[in-house]
Amino acid sequence: MENRIVLPNKKDLKFYEKYGINTFLLPLEEYSVGCDVYFNIDEINTYSNEYNIYVYMNKFLHKDIDSFDIKKFNKNIKFIVEDIGLVNKIESDRLVLYENHILSNYKAINYLRDLSIFNVVINNDLTIKELESISKNTSSNIYYFYVSKNILMYSRRPLVSAYKKHYDIKNDKNEFLLNEKVTHKTLDIKEEKYSSVVRFNKIFCASRYLDKLNGFNLIYDFSNIDETNEKMILENLDNPGLCDLIDSDYYFLENDIKYKVGDLE
């Protein structure tokens, strides 16, 4: 198992070497969304000669799926993908399926295992008891977004441009913060080429329960995280007290929310 995987917010991967990082999740341009930097195939192949590389593809691809050709990538590269249609494009030992907000219990994971999908990313909106249950009841290889400003949703609509047009706002910013009226939580809405992403503005951090996540591959997603918090995280990768050193949130780990697939009957 890789144990620690970094999704970088810069293209200079050598920056992370001094923190002992040699495994990276690189967002593929045109196939991923919500990240600070994107990599083309040549860059990814070059980095794979030096580091352990996963390619991040978290878009639903629609017709774009036909243009994906795994033969363009070095054979040592693996793929974390959200579109289940890519199961037919990527060998099972190189595929990590990321069905965001769906993989919430061990029965679903074991069902996928029966379909020869052995590597999965599980939700990070589960309680620690649910995570322990998954760990005990499946032999699949589990990946988990351990530190991340969670993506709540993304859309192919230009949400920021539409907002500025509606309220006649004159600026060049492609991002704004929204105070959600019911929960009074701050959401970060960012528009990219052909899409918009809504993130929770606090950093999800599961460090308080690090001892319960033994055997999980932990993903540190630095997208939309500022330099101060990034430095603190990198200096405390294995520190259970990390969540108290940054502006973090771990509500889901301690509070069962009845909205996940299979919760309601």
C-alpha positions in Angstrom: 0.0 0.0 0.0 1.1 3.6 -0.7 -0.1 4.9 2.6 0.4 8.6 1.8 -0.6 10.1 -1.5 -0.4 13.9 -2.3 -2.6 15.7 -4.7 -0.4 18.8 -5.3 -1.4 22.4 -5.7 1.7 23.2 -7.7 3.6 21.5 -10.5 7.0 21.5 -8.7 6.8 18.0 -7.1 10.3 18.3 -5.8 8.9 20.7 -3.2 7.3 17.7 -1.5 10.3 15.5 -1.4 11.7 17.1 1.7 8.6 15.9 3.5 9.2 12.3 2.5 6.5 12.3 -0.3 7.2 10.2 -3.3 3.6 9.2 -4.4 1.4 11.7 -6.2 -2.1 11.9 -7.6 -1.9 14.2 -10.7 -5.1 15.7 -12.1 -5.3 15.0 -15.9 -6.2 18.1 -17.9 -9.7 18.0 -19.4 -10.5 14.9 -17.4 -10.5 16.4 -13.9 -12.0 19.4 -12.1 -11.7 21.4 -8.9 -7.9 21.3 -8.7 -5.3 24.1 -8.7 -3.0 22.6 -11.4 -3.5 20.1 -14.2 -1.0 17.9 -15.9 -0.8 16.7 -19.5 0.1 13.2 -20.5 3.7 14.0 -21.3 4.2 15.6 -17.9 2.6 12.6 -16.2 4.7 10.1 -18.0 7.9 12.0 -17.2 7.0 12.2 -13.5 6.2 8.5 -13.5 9.9 7.8 -14.2 10.8 9.4 -10.8 7.8 9.0 -8.6 4.8 6.7 -7.9 2.0 8.2 -9.9 -1.7 8.0 -10.0 -3.8 9.9 -12.5 -6.8 11.8 -11.1 -9.9 11.8 -13.3 -12.9 13.0 -11.3 -15.2 14.2 -14.1 -18.1 12.4 -15.6 -16.9 12.1 -19.1 -19.9 11.6 -21.3 -18.7 11.4 -24.9 -15.1 12.3 -23.8 -14.7 8.8 -22.6 -14.2 7.6 -26.1 -11.1 9.7 -26.5 -9.3 8.2 -23.5 -6.5 5.9 -24.5 -4.6 4.1 -21.7 -1.8 3.2 -24.2 -0.6 6.8 -24.1 0.4 6.3 -20.4 3.4 4.5 -19.0 2.4 1.1 -17.7 3.4 1.8 -14.1 0.8 4.5 -13.8 -2.5 3.9 -12.0 -5.8 5.8 -12.3 -8.3 7.1 -9.7 -11.5 7.6 -11.7 -15.0 8.7 -10.9 -16.7 7.7 -14.2 -17.5 4.0 -13.9 -17.4 3.7 -17.7 -13.6 3.7 -17.5 -13.8 0.3 -16.0 -13.9 -1.0 -19.6 -10.9 1.2 -20.5 -8.4 0.4 -17.6 -7.1 -2.9 -16.3 -8.4 -3.8 -12.9 -4.9 -3.8 -11.2 -4.4 -0.1 -12.4 -7.9 1.1 -11.6 -9.1 2.8 -8.4 -12.8 3.5 -8.5 -13.9 6.7 -6.9 -17.8 6.8 -6.8 -18.0 10.0 -4.7 -20.8 9.9 -2.0 -21.9 6.4 -3.1 -19.3 4.0 -1.6 -20.5 4.2 2.0 -20.5 0.6 3.3 -18.6 -2.6 3.0 -21.4 -4.4 1.2 -21.1 -2.1 -1.8 -17.3 -2.5 -1.7 -17.6 -6.3 -1.6 -20.1 -6.2 -4.5 -17.6 -4.3 -6.6 -14.9 -6.8 -5.6 -17.1 -9.5 -7.0 -17.0 -7.5 -10.3 -13.1 -7.6 -10.1 -12.9 -4.0 -8.9 -10.4 -4.4 -6.0 -9.3 -0.8 -5.4 -11.8 1.9 -4.3 -11.9 5.3 -2.7 -14.5 5.4 0.1 -16.5 8.5 1.2 -14.9 10.8 3.8 -18.4 11.8 5.0 -18.6 8.5 7.1 -18.4 8.2 10.8 -15.4 6.6 12.4 -17.6 3.6 13.3 -18.6 3.1 9.7 -14.9 3.3 8.6 -14.0 0.7 11.2 -16.8 -1.5 9.9 -15.5 -1.2 6.4 -11.9 -2.0 7.5 -13.0 -5.1 9.3 -15.4 -6.5 6.6 -13.6 -6.1 3.3 -10.3 -7.2 1.9 -10.3 -4.6 -0.9 -7.6 -2.0 -1.1 -9.1 1.2 0.4 -8.2 4.8 -0.4 -9.5 7.7 1.7 -9.3 11.5 1.3 -7.7 12.2 4.7 -7.1 15.9 4.3 -9.1 17.9 1.7 -11.4 20.9 1.1 -14.2 18.6 0.1 -15.9 19.0 -3.2 -19.7 19.1 -2.5 -20.7 19.2 -6.2 -19.6 20.3 -9.6 -21.6 21.5 -12.6 -20.9 22.1 -16.3 -22.7 25.4 -15.9 -20.7 28.7 -15.5 -22.1 29.5 -12.1 -19.7 32.4 -11.1 -20.2 34.2 -14.5 -24.0 33.8 -14.2 -24.0 35.1 -10.6 -21.9 38.2 -11.6 -24.1 38.8 -14.6 -27.3 38.6 -12.6 -26.1 41.0 -9.9 -24.1 43.2 -12.4 -20.8 42.6 -10.6 -17.8 44.0 -12.5 -14.6 42.1 -11.7 -12.4 39.4 -13.3 -12.6 37.0 -10.4 -13.6 33.4 -11.1 -14.3 32.6 -7.5 -16.5 33.8 -4.6 -17.4 32.7 -1.1 -21.0 32.0 -0.3 -22.5 32.0 3.2 -25.1 29.1 3.2 -28.2 30.5 5.0 -29.3 27.3 6.7 -26.1 26.1 8.2 -24.2 29.4 8.1 -21.2 27.5 6.7 -19.0 29.1 4.0 -18.8 27.5 0.6 -16.2 28.3 -2.0 -17.5 28.4 -5.5 -14.9 28.4 -8.3 -15.5 28.5 -12.0 -13.2 26.8 -14.4 -13.2 26.1 -18.2 -16.6 24.5 -18.9 -17.4 23.8 -15.3 -17.9 25.1 -11.7 -17.0 23.5 -8.4 -18.5 24.0 -5.0 -16.2 23.2 -2.0 -16.7 23.4 1.7 -14.3 26.2 2.8 -12.9 24.4 5.9 -10.3 21.7 5.6 -11.6 18.2 6.3 -9.0 16.4 8.5 -9.3 12.9 10.0 -6.1 13.1 12.0 -7.9 12.6 15.4 -8.7 9.1 14.3 -5.5 8.3 12.5 -5.0 5.1 14.6 -8.3 3.8 13.3 -7.3 4.2 9.7 -4.4 1.7 9.7 -4.1 0.1 6.3 -5.9 2.8 4.4 -4.1 4.7 1.6 -4.4 8.3 2.8 -4.8 11.0 0.2 -3.8 14.6 1.1 -5.5 16.9 -1.3 -3.9 20.4 -1.3 -6.3 21.9 -3.8 -7.5 25.3 -2.6 -5.4 25.1 0.5 -3.2 28.1 1.3 0.5 28.0 1.9 0.3 28.4 5.7 -2.0 25.5 6.1 -0.2 23.4 3.5 3.1 23.8 5.4 1.4 22.9 8.7 -0.1 19.8 7.2 3.2 18.7 5.5 5.1 19.1 8.8 2.5 17.1 10.7 1.6 14.3 8.2 1.4 11.6 10.9 0.5 13.8 13.8 -3.0 12.9 15.3 -3.2 16.5 16.6 -3.0 18.0 13.1 -6.7 18.8 13.1 -6.1 21.2 16.0 -3.4 23.1 14.2 -5.4 24.0 11.1 -8.8 25.5 10.4 -10.3 22.0 10.2 -13.6 20.2 10.3 -14.3 16.5 11.1 -18.1 16.7 11.9 -19.0 13.7 9.8 -16.5 11.4 11.7 -18.6 11.9 14.8 -22.1 12.5 13.6 -24.2 10.0 11.6 -26.0 11.8 8.7 -28.9 9.9 7.2 -28.6 10.7 3.6 -26.2 8.1 2.2 -27.3 5.4 -0.3 -28.9 2.6 1.7 -29.5 4.6 4.9 -33.2 5.0 4.5 -35.8 2.3 4.0 
